[in-house]
Amino acid sequence: MECATICYDKKHFFPMHLHPDRYTFSYIINGSSNLICKDAIFTLKAGDLVVIPPYVAHQTLVENFFHYKVIRVPKLYSFNTISSDRLGLTIIQNCHSYKHHFDTWFESIRDTNTKNLGATNSEETRVPEVFKHFLISTSANSTKSKLILKKALVHFEHNYNRTILVEELLDLTCLSDSHFQRLFKTNIGISPIRYLQNLRIEKAKEYIKTRDSFTDIAYDTGFFDQSHFNKYFKMNVGMIPKKYADLVKND
């Protein structure tokens, strides 16, 4: 698990994106933003708690100022299931009853990470009981469409650091281009190319925690050069890689 305090002090429109490998618990400290999910728009403001599971496509629009704390929890910490027709994310307004628990959890994670104890198999005990019911997993039903999409997602995971041709995905899934694009967007919430860009940025964020060369990170995550990397990183994260590195390494 990891935590961070993030502040945006100017307008930024984040593209539609998702987190394939983690849940995010965000507590809004100050300011406001609009959160878009499945064509619904929600206004987030101070005192709100937002929980977003893996693979829930969403978009955030910051108009002026937005300050929040976030706890990121690996998706292996799942406790129950839901059907895929639900919205997916959870927003609790004026969540005063959760604030103390959130702050205590946040400080515990930060203290543990500062001491460099690392993650263990028993780490799920660090999830406070009050938050466990938010940790959900999708239905275990494996339809033909899901199995096809899993092939594509695994292919992305194993090859994000290089150019992936559309023909590779079509051969892998045995679908036409239009059918594959439609199936992917309908089930994942974003297009295949947007998913690949999203995945590369998520991998880059992980590399930044332990590595210093942004040029190497750019090439290792499939970007043409550092300029290309910087452009997409700022578009997706709202800040350049250097600022993000300072944030995650000093929090």
Secondary structure, DSSP 8 states (H G I E B T S, - for coil): -EEEEEEE-S-EE--SB--TTEEEEEEEEEEEEEEEETTEEEEEETT-EEEE-TT--BEEEESS-EEEEEEEEETT---EEE-TTS---EEETT-HHHHHHHHHHHHHHHHHHHTT----TTGGGGS-HHHHTT-EEE-----HHHHHHHHHHHHHHHHTTS---HHHHHHHHT--HHHHHHHHHHHHSS-HHHHHHHHHHHHHHHHHTT---HHHHHHHTT-SSHHHHHHHHHHHHSS-HHHHHHHHHH-
